[in-house]
Structures are given as C-alpha cells and as structure tokens.
Amino acid sequence: MKNNIVYELLKQGSRLLDDVLKDRKKFLVSILLVLLGVLTVIKFERIFFTAVLIGLGVVSLAYIRFFRYAHYVGIELCMMATVLISLAYGSAAGAVAGFATITGALVLSGYFKPSYIVSVIALPMVGLIVPFFSALNLWQLGVLMTVLYDLFVLPLYIMMGSKIESSAVFFITHVLFNYWVFTTIAPFFYTLII
C-alpha cells in the first residue's frame, strides 16, 4: 500500500500543508494579499484592464530594438489596445491609451525618432473616433481603424523621407496582422473588459 502513487501524493500534500500551517503569519498574510489583489481588480477593473492592454501594446514593439529592419513590419498590439479601450470605456480613454501605448512602445524599443510624432498624434485620434463606428463587428472595426491610421500616417512618413516600398510593406503587414489580431486575440480581451 505504501508504494501506491495516491498514497505518496497525499503524504507529500500533508507535509506541504504542515509546513504552510507552521508559519501561520505568513500563511494569513499571503491569503490577505491574494484577497486584496482580487478586490482591487474587481473594484478598479477599468484601470486594471486598461493597464494590461496598454502594457501589451507597449511590449509588443520591443522586438524593434533587436532587429535592424523590424520597423518596416506592422506587427504591434497598440492598435488593439487603443480600439478595445475606446470601444469599452469611451473615446477619451481610447485617446489616452493610444498615446500611452505608442509612446511607451517607441521609447521601450529605443526607436523613437522625431518623425514618429506623426504616430504619437495619429493613434490617439483613432481612439477618439472608434465610438463613431461601434456598430461594426470587432474585426471590421479593427481593420478599418488600421487602414484609416495607415492612410493618415504613411503619406506623411513618405513626405518625411520614408521609401514607398517600405511603406507598402508596412501597410500590407499591418493590415494583415491586425486582421488576424481582431479576429483571434481581440475578441477574448474584449469579453474580459466589457
């Protein structure tokens, strides 16, 4: 009987419980911290989910720091964060999210050039206009906002010296990636925040 796997698991579990209960203060503090964390998330749900989405957007461009031509590819989660926050919490929150995600992402990536002020201005504008198109499906809204953003920023970047070819590559990859994001990942996050 002592060679039984269930017996061994119960024996190990009993030892673990004994160890935890020996130091009751740590155990109670741990329980209290977990409960406090859960209550904070429930009470400040909007702030929590906004911070999570902005964090995802900021981190999503970190790869630019490590790959020489990565900035020619439109793979990022800043658009998703901006659109979802604007759709769930209103245009002002969306504008703040757009500014915070793109600025944070560019600073984190180490690729912040003066010409990128165009993106820093344009993404908050996306956040402002999202609610006007809220009747669209989520993927349609995401792709529309991506196309409108690109149609605004890419001509300005070309006028500031970007090559047409690299801008075309960015446009194609940006639209395709955001189509994928808004059909797969975004619906999951949207159900969490509404």
C-alpha positions, 0 to 999 in steps of 0.5 A: 500500500505504501508504494501506491502513487495516491498514497505518496501524493497525499503524504507529500500534500500533508507535509506541504500543508504542515509546513504552510500551517507552521508559519501561520503569519505568513500563511494569513498574510499571503491569503490577505494579499491574494484577497486584496489583489482580487478586490482591487481588480474587481473594484478598479477593473477599468484601470486594471484592464486598461493597464494590461492592454496598454502594457501589451501594446507597449511590449509588443514593439520591443522586438524593434530594438533587436532587429535592424529592419523590424520597423518596416513590419506592422506587427504591434498590439497598440492598435488593439489596445487603443480600439478595445479601450475606446470601444469599452470605456469611451473615446477619451480613454481610447485617446489616452491609451493610444498615446500611452501605448505608442509612446511607451512602445517607441521609447521601450524599443529605443526607436523613437525618432522625431518623425514618429510624432506623426504616430504619437498624434495619429493613434490617439485620434483613432481612439477618439473616433472608434465610438463613431463606428461601434456598430461594426463587428470587432474585426471590421472595426479593427481593420478599418481603424488600421487602414484609416491610421495607415492612410493618415500616417504613411503619406506623411512618413513618405513626405518625411523621407520614408521609401514607398516600398517600405511603406507598402510593406508596412501597410500590407503587414499591418493590415494583415496582422491586425486582421488576424489580431481582431479576429483571434486575440481581440475578441477574448480581451474584449469579453474580459473588459466589457 
